[in-house]
């Protein structure tokens, strides 16, 4: 096996869809104002008290203009169309054209924790209500994790590797990390990498509620009258994640291919650290999280003191947030007091397999604008004293290096260091 080429890897474009808006621009305008995009679920009926979610506010595949009625009927897993739309927009943001030269050298890696669960629900309803012959012959393709990337390839014409990294809530970061390695090693020159999740169906909402993973909004909770306050990472009254849908796609390129194609770098993928917990299917393991963070910094050939911002996993669960802060303290020591740490999930909720990619894009955009986005809905927890959690308002903070954390069910940890250009 030939040796890796050790090429530098750059982010040249990206786009996202979140509960704040179905594009990067729409999301950014509200995020920088410190808004949160939560409401009671409208996509389905559920009696669960965990009924505050992050829905895409203006998502309509039919309005995109490049799907006909037959496509819309057959491909009834929303993550397929959302992936295609985000890939198209991310390429436009990058200014990268897929053609006979670039297509064979372009890969697509799109992670998802729950894949086409909405299509599976439709199939169950049809089977029970209309009979077995009404189960769509497109059901299995809608469930295949690689199909969103495959459909994007059919639309755009790239023929490099396609697959779906399955790392639960760390899937988006795994896609970026694996894509960076593929470019570094010379397997491809360009990668569309990220994650997409469309998981808001009654069974998934209730399943998370029964695990006690999501917040149950009771009348005495501050989110009862104002659902936008439901997600509150690192707050003393945090009570669980807010389940959300969304997606993010980043376009990565090898350094030597950018100049001849006129691509403009937005950030460099500098270091990757990944571990598994061997501990519990939902509870995090401090020791292996510490290793993942430390490995990412070491892979970037930096020291903890070089990190200038941490985009935290920050899910708004009591134990998860505590373990993440303890892990950061273990790695950064006294440096941590001067490093801003914030959680985008306070504004967009937990998008599961899409979270890492969305947060990477928001982190890069903030770095380019010399800002850090806030941790909104924050009420200080004395346990996290002497930390800068960027409470409630975005802040000017010129920086050139940041760490983005992602951890997932099953004990998946993937941390990435990005550098500005």
Buried (B, 14 or more C-beta within 10 A) or exposed (E): EEEEEEBBBBBBBBBBBBBBBBBBEBBBEBBBEBBBBBBEBEBBEBEBBBBBBBBBBEBEBEEBEEBEEEBEEBBBBBBBBBBBBBBBBBBEBBEBEBEEEBBBBBBBBBBBBBBBBBBBBBBEEBBEEEEEEEBBEBBEBBBBBBBBBBBBBEBBBBEBBBBBBBBBBBBBBBBBBBBBBBBBBBBBBBBBBBBBBBBBBBBBBBBBBEEEBBBBBEEEBBBBEEBBBBBBBBBEBBBBBBBBBBBBBBBBBBEEBBEEBEBEBBBBBBBBBBBBBEBEEBEBBBEBBBBBBBBBBBBBEBEBEBBBBBBBBBBBBBEBBBBBBBBBBBBBEEBBEEBBBBBBBBBBBBBBBBBBBBBBBBBBBBBEBEBBBBBBBBBEBEEBEEBBBBBBEBBEBEBBBBBBBBBBBBBBBBBBBBBBE
